[in-house]
Amino acid sequence: MKANLYSDFEEAFRGTRAEIIQRLSGYEGLLAEYAKQTEPQALDIGCGRGEWLQLLERQDFAATGVDSNPYFVEQCQALGLQAICADAFDYLQTIPDRTYCLVSAFHLIEHLNHAQIITLLSELLRILRPGGLLLVETPSIDNLLVASKSFYSDPTHTTPIHPEALCFLLKQIGFDWSTILYINGGVEAEAPHNRIQRIFNGVAQDVCILASPHVPEESFREGRQWRRTLNHSPTTLEAVYQYHQASSDTLRELQDRLNSNEARLANINLLLSRLRWWLHPLLVLRRQMRRLVAACRQPRSKLKLFVHATGLTSRRHRTMLSTLLKRFGLYYVSLALYQRVNKPTPASQSYMLSRPARSQCMARANQIETDLARLRKRGTRK
């Protein structure tokens, strides 16, 4: 791949200069620890566009970068950074032993085969000071999307790096101490733990391996200060555990709400059972009141038949009916209607019957009187 073409490829797939500097700024706490040494010198193998060299200079390191891509080296030199265009293996052979306190290789070893990785790590051990630090960053194959897709977007990637296997290799070469840090989570890193998308696109996209020829002090190994600035991210397995825990908590919360609602429903059912003796008379009363309203619109004889037929005047319903009618303000109205129905209608109010009905009633009454007179006569004859 041509030099300028690979630069454009890095810009498109890895990120802009500002994005890379922001991503690398998480190492500033770590750099501050090693900047305290006398004459801190650092070497960056495969320095690329020089983002890491810029951070090293901010921390007062005497930093040197090496890259085989001349276009990258020109960009570094244009920024005033010390960068050398050379093959990394050839340049390492020119460096004296125990020169640097910090040596870094960002996204380099995945471009090498196994034999080249062993050679590179051996040379880096040689040029490191006894208390020096090796920093290696590479794509994390623990991330499912990285391992199955994005790793192969770069055609120059040849070797997926297993972090534990790399630590084993470092120990065999001569590094007494190493540790693994999973960093730079995906776009779903801040998503809630109960979202399954976080398992695929929220876990660490990169892995950082720190190693030293000698075991550092306990305060540095614990890293209470410099670890805070790193962009820590969970592994896939940790994200699965977090998803399971969050889902269990959600289910437990829903179960608690369900139990609470069931308890409320049981209380409501208990209350309804206690009021059941009152609900049935109310329903009967509502039905009878509807009939009463309808009957009041009809002739008074219908109202009289209705009142006696429904049994509302019985002793059993009298108290309840009186109480409810008083509360609704209908007691005296109903009483007046009832007394009016039972009171004999005077002749002066006979106008309430229509004339045809009145003539029929009078004819029937005259006929009944005639029949009764005939019966009396027959009885006297006998």
Secondary structure, DSSP 8 states (H G I E B T S, - for coil): --HHHHHHHHHHHT--HHHHHHHHGGGHHHHHHHTTSSS-EEEEET-TTSHHHHHHHHTT-EEEEEES-HHHHHHHHHTT--EEES-HHHHHTTS-SS-EEEEEEES-GGGS-HHHHHHHHHHHHHHEEEEEEEEEEEE-TTSHHHHHTGGGGSTT------HHHHHHHHHHHT-SEEEEEEEEE-TTTTS-TT-THHHHHSSEEEEEEEEESS---HHHHHTTTHHHHS-B---HHHHHHHHHHHHHHHHHHHHHHHHHHHHHHHHHHHHHHHTHHHHHHHHHHHHHHHHHHHHHTS-HHHHHHHHHHHTTTSHHHHHHHHHHHHHTT-HHHHHHHHHHHHS---GGGGGGS-HHHHHHHHHHHHHHHHHHHHHHHHHHH-
